[in-house]
């Protein structure tokens, strides 16, 4: 199985180094000297990593045969692709590769079906599951421990405990109504809590 592990950025200096946007949780494994990576577009590769170093918080790579700034700049925006055994698992048991999570059934703790993971979006602060509901609509589920309580690869499912309103907007109204039954917080009458429905 092939996974995108980085995207080449601009050239750095005059000796063929490039900046890279890392797209793997294991750069020390996937982007180590000696690694041979396929590319997209395919005509740019394969590329063999000659050296790697961190400079001002950015990973810099030099590839075999890329000796000057012009050659390095020609690689800009090229995707670097690693061959990964589909059975291979990350070292940390709490981490997963995207291909392991795709198409998992998403269910609530009581077994109620929510949908199926169709996409995973990587944001700076967290990852999001894009889940297709049975009716064809989509919902975004933050991949955080408080919400995604279990990933069961054998059963091919992700168990979630969503906060009110994450899956169904009407649940947020129910939560507000429950607070009013228990007594208003800081005011009287509907809407006193300041929460949007």
Protein Blocks (a to p, Z undefined) as FASTA:
>chain_A
ZZdfbdcdddehjeopacdddfbfblmlmmgghiacddddfklmccddfbdcdeehiacd
ddehiabfklmmmmgoiacdddddfkbccfblkbccfklmgopacddfkopafbdcfbdc
ddfkbccdddddfkopacdddddfklmmbdcfknopacddddehklmmklmmmmmmmmmm
nopehiacehklopaZZ
